[in-house]
Amino acid sequence: MLNVSEVLTMLEKEGLTSSRQVVLRWIRQGDLPAIQKTRKEGYQVAQPDLDDFIAKKKESAANTESVEQTTDDYQAGYQAAIKDLLEKAMVSGAGDLFLFRKNASIPIHLADFKEMAARNFSTGKNNPFYQAAIKNLFHPFGRKTPENVIYVYPLGDYYKLANLIVSKEELSDFMKEMNLEGASLSDVFAHLYLYYLTSGKVK
């Protein structure tokens, strides 16, 4: 059995992390199997479990690189949809653009988001991911006063929420994986943003 320091040393060699806190978080989340007989001994990790964990992390990193390669395609698709929308608005008048935003956008209310986000973390509102989500979404451009409602904008085959852009296919997969197929789109996007934030896909 390996203690946390030994695990960290091996993970550092593999280039996965140099942070003891990250290792402890992986253990507490159940990503890295470990046992703790006593507080004095601390967490103990079996070598085969660590080997499996390293292999999965490396596979995940390879998949992430693949996803990052498609990000430019997402951005290009979103920009093309924006351009098309603006061209239509230029022809038919700015009022149509306003109506599109109002009728097609998906609202996320601050109070609802705060309640849902706090439930997702054992540390509640003190969790750094919770605080980052509120800051990113409801305090755009460093505003001191938060927005009461923000919007997800559907454009072509993509959705945009703040600095997150996802395809409809990606959203559908997420809903199935998280068993959110019966939830409102507002709730789905709130969960999606938190998921991407905690996984490091948005900053």
Secondary structure, 3 states (H helix, E strand, C coil): CEEHHHHHHHHHHCCCCCCHHHHHHHHHHCCCCCECCCCCCCCEECHHHHHHHHHHHHHHHHHHHHHHHHHHHHHHHHHHHHHHHHHHHHHHCHHHHHHHHHHHCEEEEHHHHHHHHHHCCCCHHHCHHHHHHHHHHHCHHHCCCCCCEEEEEEECCEEEECCEEEEHHHHHHHHHHCCCCCCCHHHHHHHHHHHHHHCCCCC
